[in-house]
């Protein structure tokens, strides 16, 4: 059977207002969250939840406030467990 190269029209493509990010709401506000697979994680980042480095190749999430759709300065890279636990503990502060 031949491979299907065209996108399926019966499957919705847009995941939210930004298209490629999922909207999430919590007690800390509304967020847009995008998953970054390990194959696309090419730079090191500092997780605001645990203050540890997210190394290249490690899957993680990028989150930013939903009211600031295009603000690159407000995006933060989080370990997924740190993102999910953000309401149970506050962000760490570097000294």
PDB file of N, CA, C and O in Angstrom:
ATOM      1  N   UNK A   1       0.843  -1.165   0.000  1.00  0.00           N
ATOM      2  CA  UNK A   1       0.000   0.000   0.000  1.00  0.00           C
ATOM      3  C   UNK A   1       0.900   1.244   0.000  1.00  0.00           C
ATOM      4  O   UNK A   1       1.867   1.295   0.760  1.00  0.00           O
ATOM      5  N   UNK A   2       0.604   2.236  -0.829  1.00  0.00           N
ATOM      6  CA  UNK A   2       1.443   3.437  -0.882  1.00  0.00           C
ATOM      7  C   UNK A   2       1.327   4.280   0.388  1.00  0.00           C
ATOM      8  O   UNK A   2       0.315   4.272   1.089  1.00  0.00           O
ATOM      9  N   UNK A   3       2.383   4.984   0.639  1.00  0.00           N
ATOM     10  CA  UNK A   3       2.417   5.863   1.799  1.00  0.00           C
ATOM     11  C   UNK A   3       1.582   7.116   1.556  1.00  0.00           C
ATOM     12  O   UNK A   3       1.539   7.628   0.437  1.00  0.00           O
ATOM     13  N   UNK A   4       0.932   7.600   2.583  1.00  0.00           N
ATOM     14  CA  UNK A   4       0.092   8.795   2.469  1.00  0.00           C
ATOM     15  C   UNK A   4       0.948  10.021   2.825  1.00  0.00           C
ATOM     16  O   UNK A   4       1.361  10.179   3.974  1.00  0.00           O
ATOM     17  N   UNK A   5       1.210  10.880   1.842  1.00  0.00           N
ATOM     18  CA  UNK A   5       2.069  12.029   2.055  1.00  0.00           C
ATOM     19  C   UNK A   5       1.309  13.311   2.343  1.00  0.00           C
ATOM     20  O   UNK A   5       1.887  14.262   2.869  1.00  0.00           O
ATOM     21  N   UNK A   6       0.063  13.357   2.021  1.00  0.00           N
ATOM     22  CA  UNK A   6      -0.718  14.571   2.255  1.00  0.00           C
ATOM     23  C   UNK A   6      -1.272  14.594   3.675  1.00  0.00           C
ATOM     24  O   UNK A   6      -1.629  13.551   4.223  1.00  0.00           O
ATOM     25  N   UNK A   7      -1.344  15.797   4.276  1.00  0.00           N
ATOM     26  CA  UNK A   7      -1.924  15.859   5.625  1.00  0.00           C
ATOM     27  C   UNK A   7      -3.393  15.485   5.605  1.00  0.00           C
ATOM     28  O   UNK A   7      -4.118  15.803   4.662  1.00  0.00           O
ATOM     29  N   UNK A   8      -3.817  14.811   6.650  1.00  0.00           N
ATOM     30  CA  UNK A   8      -5.225  14.421   6.752  1.00  0.00           C
ATOM     31  C   UNK A   8      -6.058  15.635   7.092  1.00  0.00           C
ATOM     32  O   UNK A   8      -5.693  16.400   7.984  1.00  0.00           O
ATOM     33  N   UNK A   9      -7.151  15.829   6.413  1.00  0.00           N
ATOM     34  CA  UNK A   9      -8.005  16.990   6.642  1.00  0.00           C
ATOM     35  C   UNK A   9      -8.987  16.775   7.794  1.00  0.00           C
ATOM     36  O   UNK A   9      -9.557  17.737   8.308  1.00  0.00           O
ATOM     37  N   UNK A  10      -9.186  15.537   8.197  1.00  0.00           N
ATOM     38  CA  UNK A  10     -10.149  15.278   9.269  1.00  0.00           C
ATOM     39  C   UNK A  10      -9.524  15.393  10.662  1.00  0.00           C
ATOM     40  O   UNK A  10     -10.233  15.256  11.659  1.00  0.00           O
ATOM     41  N   UNK A  11      -8.217  15.641  10.754  1.00  0.00           N
ATOM     42  CA  UNK A  11      -7.537  15.788  12.032  1.00  0.00           C
ATOM     43  C   UNK A  11      -7.216  17.269  12.229  1.00  0.00           C
ATOM     44  O   UNK A  11      -6.531  17.858  11.393  1.00  0.00           O
ATOM     45  N   UNK A  12      -7.694  17.886  13.316  1.00  0.00           N
ATOM     46  CA  UNK A  12      -7.386  19.303  13.527  1.00  0.00           C
ATOM     47  C   UNK A  12      -5.894  19.507  13.759  1.00  0.00           C
ATOM     48  O   UNK A  12      -5.263  18.747  14.493  1.00  0.00           O
ATOM     49  N   UNK A  13      -5.338  20.533  13.131  1.00  0.00           N
ATOM     50  CA  UNK A  13      -3.905  20.786  13.222  1.00  0.00           C
ATOM     51  C   UNK A  13      -3.562  21.786  14.311  1.00  0.00           C
ATOM     52  O   UNK A  13      -2.521  21.656  14.954  1.00  0.00           O
ATOM     53  N   UNK A  14      -4.392  22.759  14.530  1.00  0.00           N
ATOM     54  CA  UNK A  14      -4.079  23.802  15.498  1.00  0.00           C
ATOM     55  C   UNK A  14      -4.368  23.312  16.908  1.00  0.00           C
ATOM     56  O   UNK A  14      -5.442  22.775  17.179  1.00  0.00           O
ATOM     57  N   UNK A  15      -3.404  23.500  17.804  1.00  0.00           N
ATOM     58  CA  UNK A  15      -3.567  23.043  19.178  1.00  0.00           C
ATOM     59  C   UNK A  15      -3.986  24.163  20.113  1.00  0.00           C
ATOM     60  O   UNK A  15      -4.341  23.904  21.263  1.00  0.00           O
ATOM     61  N   UNK A  16      -3.954  25.372  19.655  1.00  0.00           N
ATOM     62  CA  UNK A  16      -4.308  26.495  20.510  1.00  0.00           C
ATOM     63  C   UNK A  16      -4.038  27.798  19.810  1.00  0.00           C
ATOM     64  O   UNK A  16      -3.824  27.817  18.598  1.00  0.00           O
ATOM     65  N   UNK A  17      -4.044  28.895  20.549  1.00  0.00           N
ATOM     66  CA  UNK A  17      -3.863  30.190  19.928  1.00  0.00           C
ATOM     67  C   UNK A  17      -2.531  30.334  19.200  1.00  0.00           C
ATOM     68  O   UNK A  17      -2.464  31.026  18.185  1.00  0.00           O
ATOM     69  N   UNK A  18      -1.484  29.704  19.688  1.00  0.00           N
ATOM     70  CA  UNK A  18      -0.185  29.811  19.039  1.00  0.00           C
ATOM     71  C   UNK A  18       0.006  28.725  17.995  1.00  0.00           C
ATOM     72  O   UNK A  18       1.020  28.729  17.297  1.00  0.00           O
ATOM     73  N   UNK A  19      -0.922  27.805  17.864  1.00  0.00           N
ATOM     74  CA  UNK A  19      -0.837  26.742  16.858  1.00  0.00           C
ATOM     75  C   UNK A  19      -0.023  25.551  17.313  1.00  0.00           C
ATOM     76  O   UNK A  19      -0.481  24.415  17.188  1.00  0.00           O
ATOM     77  N   UNK A  20       1.167  25.775  17.837  1.00  0.00           N
ATOM     78  CA  UNK A  20       2.053  24.678  18.205  1.00  0.00           C
ATOM     79  C   UNK A  20       2.239  24.571  19.717  1.00  0.00           C
ATOM     80  O   UNK A  20       3.034  23.759  20.189  1.00  0.00           O
ATOM     81  N   UNK A  21       1.516  25.379  20.467  1.00  0.00           N
ATOM     82  CA  UNK A  21       1.598  25.325  21.930  1.00  0.00           C
ATOM     83  C   UNK A  21       0.229  24.986  22.505  1.00  0.00           C
ATOM     84  O   UNK A  21      -0.805  25.353  21.946  1.00  0.00           O
ATOM     85  N   UNK A  22       0.243  24.285  23.621  1.00  0.00           N
ATOM     86  CA  UNK A  22      -0.992  23.907  24.300  1.00  0.00           C
ATOM     87  C   UNK A  22      -1.309  24.923  25.388  1.00  0.00           C
ATOM     88  O   UNK A  22      -0.434  25.258  26.187  1.00  0.00           O
ATOM     89  N   UNK A  23      -2.540  25.418  25.434  1.00  0.00           N
ATOM     90  CA  UNK A  23      -2.900  26.309  26.543  1.00  0.00           C
ATOM     91  C   UNK A  23      -3.104  25.500  27.825  1.00  0.00           C
ATOM     92  O   UNK A  23      -3.677  24.411  27.796  1.00  0.00           O
ATOM     93  N   UNK A  24      -2.630  26.040  28.948  1.00  0.00           N
ATOM     94  CA  UNK A  24      -2.828  25.424  30.263  1.00  0.00           C
ATOM     95  C   UNK A  24      -3.222  26.501  31.245  1.00  0.00           C
ATOM     96  O   UNK A  24      -2.707  27.618  31.198  1.00  0.00           O
ATOM     97  N   UNK A  25      -4.126  26.167  32.125  1.00  0.00           N
ATOM     98  CA  UNK A  25      -4.540  27.091  33.185  1.00  0.00           C
ATOM     99  C   UNK A  25      -4.248  26.464  34.532  1.00  0.00           C
ATOM    100  O   UNK A  25      -4.377  25.253  34.708  1.00  0.00           O
ATOM    101  N   UNK A  26      -3.858  27.288  35.471  1.00  0.00           N
ATOM    102  CA  UNK A  26      -3.584  26.825  36.820  1.00  0.00           C
ATOM    103  C   UNK A  26      -3.779  27.963  37.785  1.00  0.00           C
ATOM    104  O   UNK A  26      -4.128  29.070  37.375  1.00  0.00           O
ATOM    105  N   UNK A  27      -3.560  27.712  39.068  1.00  0.00           N
ATOM    106  CA  UNK A  27      -3.714  28.776  40.054  1.00  0.00           C
ATOM    107  C   UNK A  27      -2.713  29.915  39.839  1.00  0.00           C
ATOM    108  O   UNK A  27      -2.910  31.020  40.346  1.00  0.00           O
ATOM    109  N   UNK A  28      -1.652  29.649  39.094  1.00  0.00           N
ATOM    110  CA  UNK A  28      -0.647  30.678  38.823  1.00  0.00           C
ATOM    111  C   UNK A  28      -0.896  31.410  37.506  1.00  0.00           C
ATOM    112  O   UNK A  28      -0.048  32.189  37.069  1.00  0.00           O
ATOM    113  N   UNK A  29      -2.037  31.175  36.868  1.00  0.00           N
ATOM    114  CA  UNK A  29      -2.383  31.905  35.655  1.00  0.00           C
ATOM    115  C   UNK A  29      -2.548  31.009  34.442  1.00  0.00           C
ATOM    116  O   UNK A  29      -2.552  29.782  34.543  1.00  0.00           O
ATOM    117  N   UNK A  30      -2.684  31.657  33.287  1.00  0.00           N
ATOM    118  CA  UNK A  30      -2.830  30.959  32.013  1.00  0.00           C
ATOM    119  C   UNK A  30      -1.484  30.944  31.299  1.00  0.00           C
ATOM    120  O   UNK A  30      -0.778  31.952  31.243  1.00  0.00           O
ATOM    121  N   UNK A  31      -1.148  29.786  30.759  1.00  0.00           N
ATOM    122  CA  UNK A  31       0.155  29.584  30.133  1.00  0.00           C
ATOM    123  C   UNK A  31      -0.006  28.954  28.758  1.00  0.00           C
ATOM    124  O   UNK A  31      -1.013  28.303  28.479  1.00  0.00           O
ATOM    125  N   UNK A  32       0.972  29.147  27.915  1.00  0.00           N
ATOM    126  CA  UNK A  32       1.131  28.382  26.687  1.00  0.00           C
ATOM    127  C   UNK A  32       2.352  27.508  26.905  1.00  0.00           C
ATOM    128  O   UNK A  32       3.406  27.984  27.325  1.00  0.00           O
ATOM    129  N   UNK A  33       2.197  26.219  26.614  1.00  0.00           N
ATOM    130  CA  UNK A  33       3.243  25.244  26.913  1.00  0.00           C
ATOM    131  C   UNK A  33       3.527  24.425  25.671  1.00  0.00           C
ATOM    132  O   UNK A  33       2.612  23.933  25.011  1.00  0.00           O
ATOM    133  N   UNK A  34       4.804  24.285  25.362  1.00  0.00           N
ATOM    134  CA  UNK A  34       5.220  23.489  24.206  1.00  0.00           C
ATOM    135  C   UNK A  34       6.209  22.442  24.673  1.00  0.00           C
ATOM    136  O   UNK A  34       7.133  22.741  25.430  1.00  0.00           O
ATOM    137  N   UNK A  35       6.012  21.210  24.221  1.00  0.00           N
ATOM    138  CA  UNK A  35       6.953  20.134  24.522  1.00  0.00           C
ATOM    139  C   UNK A  35       8.117  20.197  23.541  1.00  0.00           C
ATOM    140  O   UNK A  35       7.932  20.432  22.347  1.00  0.00           O
ATOM    141  N   UNK A  36       9.308  19.984  24.065  1.00  0.00           N
ATOM    142  CA  UNK A  36      10.508  19.946  23.237  1.00  0.00           C
ATOM    143  C   UNK A  36      11.072  18.531  23.327  1.00  0.00           C
ATOM    144  O   UNK A  36      11.543  18.129  24.391  1.00  0.00           O
ATOM    145  N   UNK A  37      11.034  17.768  22.235  1.00  0.00           N
ATOM    146  CA  UNK A  37      11.605  16.421  22.278  1.00  0.00           C
ATOM    147  C   UNK A  37      13.128  16.492  22.383  1.00  0.00           C
ATOM    148  O   UNK A  37      13.742  17.484  21.991  1.00  0.00           O
ATOM    149  N   UNK A  38      13.713  15.454  22.905  1.00  0.00           N
ATOM    150  CA  UNK A  38      15.160  15.426  23.084  1.00  0.00           C
ATOM    151  C   UNK A  38      15.934  15.660  21.804  1.00  0.00           C
ATOM    152  O   UNK A  38      17.013  16.252  21.835  1.00  0.00           O
ATOM    153  N   UNK A  39      15.399  15.204  20.673  1.00  0.00           N
ATOM    154  CA  UNK A  39      16.103  15.383  19.401  1.00  0.00           C
ATOM    155  C   UNK A  39      16.166  16.844  18.969  1.00  0.00           C
ATOM    156  O   UNK A  39      17.012  17.207  18.153  1.00  0.00           O
ATOM    157  N   UNK A  40      15.281  17.689  19.507  1.00  0.00           N
ATOM    158  CA  UNK A  40      15.281  19.112  19.157  1.00  0.00           C
ATOM    159  C   UNK A  40      15.893  19.985  20.246  1.00  0.00           C
ATOM    160  O   UNK A  40      16.016  21.196  20.064  1.00  0.00           O
ATOM    161  N   UNK A  41      16.272  19.404  21.352  1.00  0.00           N
ATOM    162  CA  UNK A  41      16.895  20.150  22.442  1.00  0.00           C
ATOM    163  C   UNK A  41      18.396  20.204  22.172  1.00  0.00           C
ATOM    164  O   UNK A  41      19.120  19.248  22.449  1.00  0.00           O
ATOM    165  N   UNK A  42      18.852  21.323  21.632  1.00  0.00           N
ATOM    166  CA  UNK A  42      20.241  21.412  21.201  1.00  0.00           C
ATOM    167  C   UNK A  42      21.102  22.340  22.051  1.00  0.00           C
ATOM    168  O   UNK A  42      22.320  22.375  21.878  1.00  0.00           O
ATOM    169  N   UNK A  43      20.494  23.089  22.963  1.00  0.00           N
ATOM    170  CA  UNK A  43      21.244  24.021  23.806  1.00  0.00           C
ATOM    171  C   UNK A  43      20.957  23.751  25.273  1.00  0.00           C
ATOM    172  O   UNK A  43      19.887  23.242  25.610  1.00  0.00           O
ATOM    173  N   UNK A  44      21.893  24.083  26.150  1.00  0.00           N
ATOM    174  CA  UNK A  44      21.612  23.948  27.588  1.00  0.00           C
ATOM    175  C   UNK A  44      20.758  25.115  28.083  1.00  0.00           C
ATOM    176  O   UNK A  44      20.901  26.246  27.618  1.00  0.00           O
ATOM    177  N   UNK A  45      19.873  24.823  29.028  1.00  0.00           N
ATOM    178  CA  UNK A  45      19.024  25.838  29.653  1.00  0.00           C
ATOM    179  C   UNK A  45      19.040  25.612  31.156  1.00  0.00           C
ATOM    180  O   UNK A  45      19.428  24.538  31.614  1.00  0.00           O
ATOM    181  N   UNK A  46      18.631  26.596  31.921  1.00  0.00           N
ATOM    182  CA  UNK A  46      18.540  26.493  33.370  1.00  0.00           C
ATOM    183  C   UNK A  46      17.067  26.406  33.741  1.00  0.00           C
ATOM    184  O   UNK A  46      16.298  27.312  33.418  1.00  0.00           O
ATOM    185  N   UNK A  47      16.659  25.335  34.413  1.00  0.00           N
ATOM    186  CA  UNK A  47      15.261  25.140  34.808  1.00  0.00           C
ATOM    187  C   UNK A  47      14.952  26.057  35.990  1.00  0.00           C
ATOM    188  O   UNK A  47      15.664  26.012  36.993  1.00  0.00           O
ATOM    189  N   UNK A  48      13.903  26.893  35.902  1.00  0.00           N
ATOM    190  CA  UNK A  48      13.568  27.768  37.026  1.00  0.00           C
ATOM    191  C   UNK A  48      12.954  27.018  38.211  1.00  0.00           C
ATOM    192  O   UNK A  48      12.879  27.567  39.310  1.00  0.00           O
ATOM    193  N   UNK A  49      12.523  25.796  38.010  1.00  0.00           N
ATOM    194  CA  UNK A  49      11.915  25.035  39.093  1.00  0.00           C
ATOM    195  C   UNK A  49      12.914  24.421  40.046  1.00  0.00           C
ATOM    196  O   UNK A  49      12.676  24.376  41.253  1.00  0.00           O
ATOM    197  N   UNK A  50      14.040  23.942  39.514  1.00  0.00           N
ATOM    198  CA  UNK A  50      15.029  23.273  40.363  1.00  0.00           C
ATOM    199  C   UNK A  50      16.403  23.926  40.297  1.00  0.00           C
ATOM    200  O   UNK A  50      17.300  23.566  41.059  1.00  0.00           O
ATOM    201  N   UNK A  51      16.570  24.877  39.396  1.00  0.00           N
ATOM    202  CA  UNK A  51      17.831  25.592  39.178  1.00  0.00           C
ATOM    203  C   UNK A  51      18.941  24.666  38.690  1.00  0.00           C
ATOM    204  O   UNK A  51      20.120  24.987  38.842  1.00  0.00           O
ATOM    205  N   UNK A  52      18.587  23.533  38.114  1.00  0.00           N
ATOM    206  CA  UNK A  52      19.571  22.637  37.505  1.00  0.00           C
ATOM    207  C   UNK A  52      19.564  22.843  36.007  1.00  0.00           C
ATOM    208  O   UNK A  52      18.596  23.343  35.434  1.00  0.00           O
ATOM    209  N   UNK A  53      20.648  22.452  35.391  1.00  0.00           N
ATOM    210  CA  UNK A  53      20.772  22.606  33.947  1.00  0.00           C
ATOM    211  C   UNK A  53      19.945  21.549  33.209  1.00  0.00           C
ATOM    212  O   UNK A  53      19.904  20.385  33.607  1.00  0.00           O
ATOM    213  N   UNK A  54      19.294  21.976  32.133  1.00  0.00           N
ATOM    214  CA  UNK A  54      18.647  21.049  31.194  1.00  0.00           C
ATOM    215  C   UNK A  54      19.652  20.865  30.072  1.00  0.00           C
ATOM    216  O   UNK A  54      19.885  21.786  29.289  1.00  0.00           O
ATOM    217  N   UNK A  55      20.232  19.719  29.988  1.00  0.00           N
ATOM    218  CA  UNK A  55      21.305  19.478  29.021  1.00  0.00           C
ATOM    219  C   UNK A  55      20.748  19.223  27.626  1.00  0.00           C
ATOM    220  O   UNK A  55      19.597  18.814  27.479  1.00  0.00           O
ATOM    221  N   UNK A  56      21.564  19.465  26.603  1.00  0.00           N
ATOM    222  CA  UNK A  56      21.132  19.149  25.233  1.00  0.00           C
ATOM    223  C   UNK A  56      20.754  17.668  25.126  1.00  0.00           C
ATOM    224  O   UNK A  56      21.427  16.801  25.684  1.00  0.00           O
ATOM    225  N   UNK A  57      19.681  17.402  24.410  1.00  0.00           N
ATOM    226  CA  UNK A  57      19.207  16.037  24.233  1.00  0.00           C
ATOM    227  C   UNK A  57      18.183  15.596  25.256  1.00  0.00           C
ATOM    228  O   UNK A  57      17.634  14.500  25.144  1.00  0.00           O
ATOM    229  N   UNK A  58      17.910  16.428  26.258  1.00  0.00           N
ATOM    230  CA  UNK A  58      16.942  16.079  27.311  1.00  0.00           C
ATOM    231  C   UNK A  58      15.583  16.672  26.946  1.00  0.00           C
ATOM    232  O   UNK A  58      15.479  17.882  26.749  1.00  0.00           O
ATOM    233  N   UNK A  59      14.537  15.842  26.852  1.00  0.00           N
ATOM    234  CA  UNK A  59      13.200  16.399  26.578  1.00  0.00           C
ATOM    235  C   UNK A  59      12.733  17.280  27.734  1.00  0.00           C
ATOM    236  O   UNK A  59      12.988  16.978  28.900  1.00  0.00           O
ATOM    237  N   UNK A  60      12.052  18.366  27.400  1.00  0.00           N
ATOM    238  CA  UNK A  60      11.569  19.303  28.409  1.00  0.00           C
ATOM    239  C   UNK A  60      10.404  20.101  27.852  1.00  0.00           C
ATOM    240  O   UNK A  60       9.935  19.815  26.750  1.00  0.00           O
ATOM    241  N   UNK A  61       9.925  21.097  28.588  1.00  0.00           N
ATOM    242  CA  UNK A  61       8.834  21.946  28.117  1.00  0.00           C
ATOM    243  C   UNK A  61       9.289  23.401  28.141  1.00  0.00           C
ATOM    244  O   UNK A  61      10.156  23.792  28.923  1.00  0.00           O
ATOM    245  N   UNK A  62       8.676  24.191  27.260  1.00  0.00           N
ATOM    246  CA  UNK A  62       8.869  25.632  27.240  1.00  0.00           C
ATOM    247  C   UNK A  62       7.526  26.253  27.582  1.00  0.00           C
ATOM    248  O   UNK A  62       6.512  25.897  26.980  1.00  0.00           O
ATOM    249  N   UNK A  63       7.500  27.171  28.532  1.00  0.00           N
ATOM    250  CA  UNK A  63       6.248  27.796  28.959  1.00  0.00           C
ATOM    251  C   UNK A  63       6.416  29.308  29.018  1.00  0.00           C
ATOM    252  O   UNK A  63       7.485  29.821  29.346  1.00  0.00           O
ATOM    253  N   UNK A  64       5.326  30.012  28.690  1.00  0.00           N
ATOM    254  CA  UNK A  64       5.292  31.468  28.794  1.00  0.00           C
ATOM    255  C   UNK A  64       3.865  31.898  29.052  1.00  0.00           C
ATOM    256  O   UNK A  64       2.929  31.172  28.715  1.00  0.00           O
ATOM    257  N   UNK A  65       3.681  33.077  29.650  1.00  0.00           N
ATOM    258  CA  UNK A  65       2.328  33.558  29.956  1.00  0.00           C
ATOM    259  C   UNK A  65       1.486  33.668  28.689  1.00  0.00           C
ATOM    260  O   UNK A  65       1.968  34.124  27.652  1.00  0.00           O
ATOM    261  N   UNK A  66       0.233  33.251  28.779  1.00  0.00           N
ATOM    262  CA  UNK A  66      -0.645  33.231  27.605  1.00  0.00           C
ATOM    263  C   UNK A  66      -0.983  34.624  27.117  1.00  0.00           C
ATOM    264  O   UNK A  66      -1.323  34.793  25.946  1.00  0.00           O
ATOM    265  N   UNK A  67      -0.901  35.621  27.969  1.00  0.00           N
ATOM    266  CA  UNK A  67      -1.251  36.971  27.537  1.00  0.00           C
ATOM    267  C   UNK A  67      -0.136  37.660  26.757  1.00  0.00           C
ATOM    268  O   UNK A  67      -0.325  38.768  26.256  1.00  0.00           O
ATOM    269  N   UNK A  68       1.017  37.016  26.650  1.00  0.00           N
ATOM    270  CA  UNK A  68       2.149  37.586  25.919  1.00  0.00           C
ATOM    271  C   UNK A  68       2.569  36.615  24.828  1.00  0.00           C
ATOM    272  O   UNK A  68       3.585  35.932  24.952  1.00  0.00           O
ATOM    273  N   UNK A  69       1.782  36.555  23.757  1.00  0.00           N
ATOM    274  CA  UNK A  69       1.962  35.542  22.722  1.00  0.00           C
ATOM    275  C   UNK A  69       3.339  35.563  22.061  1.00  0.00           C
ATOM    276  O   UNK A  69       3.902  34.499  21.807  1.00  0.00           O
ATOM    277  N   UNK A  70       3.882  36.702  21.785  1.00  0.00           N
ATOM    278  CA  UNK A  70       5.125  36.725  21.039  1.00  0.00           C
ATOM    279  C   UNK A  70       6.352  37.062  21.842  1.00  0.00           C
ATOM    280  O   UNK A  70       7.412  37.280  21.256  1.00  0.00           O
ATOM    281  N   UNK A  71       6.264  37.118  23.151  1.00  0.00           N
ATOM    282  CA  UNK A  71       7.376  37.578  23.972  1.00  0.00           C
ATOM    283  C   UNK A  71       8.401  36.470  24.206  1.00  0.00           C
ATOM    284  O   UNK A  71       8.170  35.554  24.995  1.00  0.00           O
ATOM    285  N   UNK A  72       9.520  36.563  23.519  1.00  0.00           N
ATOM    286  CA  UNK A  72      10.585  35.582  23.672  1.00  0.00           C
ATOM    287  C   UNK A  72      11.236  35.713  25.048  1.00  0.00           C
ATOM    288  O   UNK A  72      11.699  34.722  25.612  1.00  0.00           O
ATOM    289  N   UNK A  73      11.273  36.920  25.586  1.00  0.00           N
ATOM    290  CA  UNK A  73      11.931  37.155  26.871  1.00  0.00           C
ATOM    291  C   UNK A  73      11.232  36.448  28.027  1.00  0.00           C
ATOM    292  O   UNK A  73      11.869  36.167  29.042  1.00  0.00           O
ATOM    293  N   UNK A  74       9.939  36.153  27.901  1.00  0.00           N
ATOM    294  CA  UNK A  74       9.197  35.526  28.989  1.00  0.00           C
ATOM    295  C   UNK A  74       9.137  34.010  28.894  1.00  0.00           C
ATOM    296  O   UNK A  74       8.555  33.368  29.768  1.00  0.00           O
ATOM    297  N   UNK A  75       9.724  33.420  27.857  1.00  0.00           N
ATOM    298  CA  UNK A  75       9.731  31.961  27.745  1.00  0.00           C
ATOM    299  C   UNK A  75      10.742  31.362  28.706  1.00  0.00           C
ATOM    300  O   UNK A  75      11.849  31.876  28.867  1.00  0.00           O
ATOM    301  N   UNK A  76      10.345  30.265  29.343  1.00  0.00           N
ATOM    302  CA  UNK A  76      11.227  29.555  30.261  1.00  0.00           C
ATOM    303  C   UNK A  76      11.216  28.071  29.927  1.00  0.00           C
ATOM    304  O   UNK A  76      10.174  27.497  29.614  1.00  0.00           O
ATOM    305  N   UNK A  77      12.387  27.466  30.000  1.00  0.00           N
ATOM    306  CA  UNK A  77      12.546  26.036  29.732  1.00  0.00           C
ATOM    307  C   UNK A  77      12.547  25.311  31.068  1.00  0.00           C
ATOM    308  O   UNK A  77      13.335  25.633  31.957  1.00  0.00           O
ATOM    309  N   UNK A  78      11.661  24.329  31.205  1.00  0.00           N
ATOM    310  CA  UNK A  78      11.467  23.589  32.450  1.00  0.00           C
ATOM    311  C   UNK A  78      11.645  22.092  32.213  1.00  0.00           C
ATOM    312  O   UNK A  78      11.315  21.584  31.142  1.00  0.00           O
ATOM    313  N   UNK A  79      12.174  21.385  33.225  1.00  0.00           N
ATOM    314  CA  UNK A  79      12.031  19.927  33.231  1.00  0.00           C
ATOM    315  C   UNK A  79      10.535  19.644  33.359  1.00  0.00           C
ATOM    316  O   UNK A  79       9.833  20.381  34.052  1.00  0.00           O
ATOM    317  N   UNK A  80      10.046  18.623  32.727  1.00  0.00           N
ATOM    318  CA  UNK A  80       8.610  18.342  32.813  1.00  0.00           C
ATOM    319  C   UNK A  80       8.142  18.125  34.261  1.00  0.00           C
ATOM    320  O   UNK A  80       7.121  18.699  34.640  1.00  0.00           O
ATOM    321  N   UNK A  81       8.833  17.329  35.085  1.00  0.00           N
ATOM    322  CA  UNK A  81       8.363  17.172  36.476  1.00  0.00           C
ATOM    323  C   UNK A  81       8.386  18.486  37.255  1.00  0.00           C
ATOM    324  O   UNK A  81       7.520  18.712  38.100  1.00  0.00           O
ATOM    325  N   UNK A  82       9.355  19.349  36.984  1.00  0.00           N
ATOM    326  CA  UNK A  82       9.403  20.649  37.663  1.00  0.00           C
ATOM    327  C   UNK A  82       8.215  21.511  37.244  1.00  0.00           C
ATOM    328  O   UNK A  82       7.617  22.195  38.075  1.00  0.00           O
ATOM    329  N   UNK A  83       7.873  21.478  35.958  1.00  0.00           N
ATOM    330  CA  UNK A  83       6.723  22.247  35.470  1.00  0.00           C
ATOM    331  C   UNK A  83       5.438  21.751  36.134  1.00  0.00           C
ATOM    332  O   UNK A  83       4.604  22.554  36.553  1.00  0.00           O
ATOM    333  N   UNK A  84       5.279  20.446  36.228  1.00  0.00           N
ATOM    334  CA  UNK A  84       4.066  19.885  36.815  1.00  0.00           C
ATOM    335  C   UNK A  84       3.982  20.151  38.321  1.00  0.00           C
ATOM    336  O   UNK A  84       2.888  20.149  38.883  1.00  0.00           O
ATOM    337  N   UNK A  85       5.124  20.378  38.980  1.00  0.00           N
ATOM    338  CA  UNK A  85       5.143  20.622  40.425  1.00  0.00           C
ATOM    339  C   UNK A  85       5.249  22.108  40.753  1.00  0.00           C
ATOM    340  O   UNK A  85       5.419  22.456  41.921  1.00  0.00           O
ATOM    341  N   UNK A  86       5.156  22.983  39.779  1.00  0.00           N
ATOM    342  CA  UNK A  86       5.400  24.415  40.004  1.00  0.00           C
ATOM    343  C   UNK A  86       4.441  25.044  40.996  1.00  0.00           C
ATOM    344  O   UNK A  86       4.803  26.016  41.659  1.00  0.00           O
ATOM    345  N   UNK A  87       3.219  24.515  41.120  1.00  0.00           N
ATOM    346  CA  UNK A  87       2.260  25.104  42.053  1.00  0.00           C
ATOM    347  C   UNK A  87       2.480  24.614  43.480  1.00  0.00           C
ATOM    348  O   UNK A  87       1.983  25.223  44.427  1.00  0.00           O
ATOM    349  N   UNK A  88       3.221  23.517  43.641  1.00  0.00           N
ATOM    350  CA  UNK A  88       3.499  22.991  44.981  1.00  0.00           C
ATOM    351  C   UNK A  88       4.762  23.582  45.587  1.00  0.00           C
ATOM    352  O   UNK A  88       4.980  23.503  46.796  1.00  0.00           O
ATOM    353  N   UNK A  89       5.588  24.172  44.740  1.00  0.00           N
ATOM    354  CA  UNK A  89       6.801  24.816  45.241  1.00  0.00           C
ATOM    355  C   UNK A  89       7.107  26.030  44.370  1.00  0.00           C
ATOM    356  O   UNK A  89       6.769  26.053  43.187  1.00  0.00           O
ATOM    357  N   UNK A  90       7.724  27.003  44.939  1.00  0.00           N
ATOM    358  CA  UNK A  90       8.048  28.228  44.212  1.00  0.00           C
ATOM    359  C   UNK A  90       9.324  28.072  43.409  1.00  0.00           C
ATOM    360  O   UNK A  90      10.047  27.089  43.571  1.00  0.00           O
ATOM    361  N   UNK A  91       9.602  29.031  42.548  1.00  0.00           N
ATOM    362  CA  UNK A  91      10.851  28.966  41.795  1.00  0.00           C
ATOM    363  C   UNK A  91      12.044  29.171  42.715  1.00  0.00           C
ATOM    364  O   UNK A  91      11.945  29.851  43.736  1.00  0.00           O
ATOM    365  N   UNK A  92      13.156  28.584  42.348  1.00  0.00           N
ATOM    366  CA  UNK A  92      14.374  28.744  43.137  1.00  0.00           C
ATOM    367  C   UNK A  92      15.021  30.072  42.782  1.00  0.00           C
ATOM    368  O   UNK A  92      14.768  30.633  41.716  1.00  0.00           O
ATOM    369  N   UNK A  93      15.838  30.557  43.662  1.00  0.00           N
ATOM    370  CA  UNK A  93      16.552  31.815  43.401  1.00  0.00           C
ATOM    371  C   UNK A  93      18.042  31.536  43.426  1.00  0.00           C
ATOM    372  O   UNK A  93      18.553  30.922  44.361  1.00  0.00           O
ATOM    373  N   UNK A  94      18.726  31.985  42.407  1.00  0.00           N
ATOM    374  CA  UNK A  94      20.173  31.822  42.345  1.00  0.00           C
ATOM    375  C   UNK A  94      20.828  32.870  43.231  1.00  0.00           C
ATOM    376  O   UNK A  94      20.403  34.024  43.261  1.00  0.00           O
ATOM    377  N   UNK A  95      21.847  32.466  43.940  1.00  0.00           N
ATOM    378  CA  UNK A  95      22.544  33.402  44.845  1.00  0.00           C
ATOM    379  C   UNK A  95      23.909  33.720  44.335  1.00  0.00           C
ATOM    380  O   UNK A  95      24.639  34.487  44.962  1.00  0.00           O
TER     381      UNK A  95
END
